[in-house]
Amino acid sequence: MSVSPSARRTTLATLLLGVLLGLALAPAGARGEDSPFAKLSVLARALVHVETSYVEPVDDDALIEGAIAGMVGTLDPHSVFLDAEAYRRLQDDTAGRFAGVGVEISVRDGWIIVLGVFEGGPAAEAGLRPGDRFLAIDGRVARDLRIAEAVGLMRGPPGTTVRVVIRREGAEGDLPFALQRAVIEVPPVDARLLEDGVLHVRVTAFQEQTTAQLEAALDRALAEAPEGTLAGVLLDLRGNPGGLLREAAAMVDLFVREGVIVSTRGRGDRLLRELRAHARGTRPEWPLVVLVDGYSASASEIVAGALQDHERAVLVGTRTFGKGSVQHVIELPDGSAMKLTVARYTTPSGRSIQARGSDPDVVVEAVPPEALAAARTRGALQLR
């Protein structure tokens, strides 16, 4: 049964006045200046004034959603309110299939930046790179834009176009791109057995079945290896923006026999959860190298940090991104949700990676794409 706008406005006004009445009847101690009830009274009064006095009719749902979004947005860059559509997009992301331009984004110093670019997607084909900073997305200024809003602007029906302007370190002037949205299939694992018997495994995201795909890649490599074993594993987490915690822990469990993988600590440094390794299913102790860079974030930092602390792998590359916070998705009754930071990760040695990242054991700066392309061209010319 539909509800008329006037009836809904009456209901909202009645609800808010009820809140005010309840506050008025609250015990005196609960109405002190330090009590959250006092601020709730201010919010209720503000909503009543907007509802009854604003020059244009207002959307009650938009008012409430805006209030929640503003409240959550004051906490940290990773705590966000997701309306019903944005929450559905988040669920699509974890399944590894969505319609968009093929980038993973984060916030740094108020700017939306590219953390990762999915191979074969529109952004990769256009030449976007990790580290690119968005100046505008479809005509909207990207500075201080919430991540959920930025994602919403870049998602859309396949075949439609989104125009972005980015700024790239070392490039002269701003760079405009017209990206045609497409259905993005994200294969989280890409593995190649190299001639020397080393398995190179590129892990692009931690989604459902990522660890299962890594196990399958290890089994295929063992079947193909000349002597039935591997000379080593090169685990490539460069540009990996993270994903599911349980998949990261399961990946570490493949290479570590015992001990803590990751701990999560909440308010007051209280231990909330501790994930541990198990001997069952652990793979042989092949030499293991993990490649990381400044865009290895979240779940990929958990993997790198755990393998480093257990002295199971050598980290090579540059310092990781430094996203060590835990977000829980809290579903709300109308189909929306809050993605709320509730804890921080610590590695097995107790290190927090939030805003710090992990330093590699061997520092190797990335080769600029232009220099790499030039080297490949020179090599091709020498082979002729």
Secondary structure, 3 states (H helix, E strand, C coil): CCCCHHHHHHHHHHHHHHHHHHHHHCCHHHHCCCCHHHHHHHHHHHHHHHHHHCCCCCCHHHHHHHHHHHHHHCCCCCCEEECHHHHHHHHHHHHCEEEECCEEEEEECCEEEEEEECCCCHHHHHCCCCCCEEEEECCEECCCCCHHHHHHHHCCCCCCEEEEEEECCCCCCCEEEEEECEEEECCCEEEEECCCCEEEEEECCECCCHHHHHHHHHHHHHHHCCCCCCCEEEEECCCCCCECHHHHHHHHHHHCCCCEEEEEECHHHCEEEEEECCCCCCCCCCCEEEEECCCCCCHHHHHHHHHHHCCCCEEEECCCCCCCEEEEEEECCCCCEEEEEEEEEECCCCCECCCCCCCCCEECCCCCHHHHHHHHHHHHHHHC
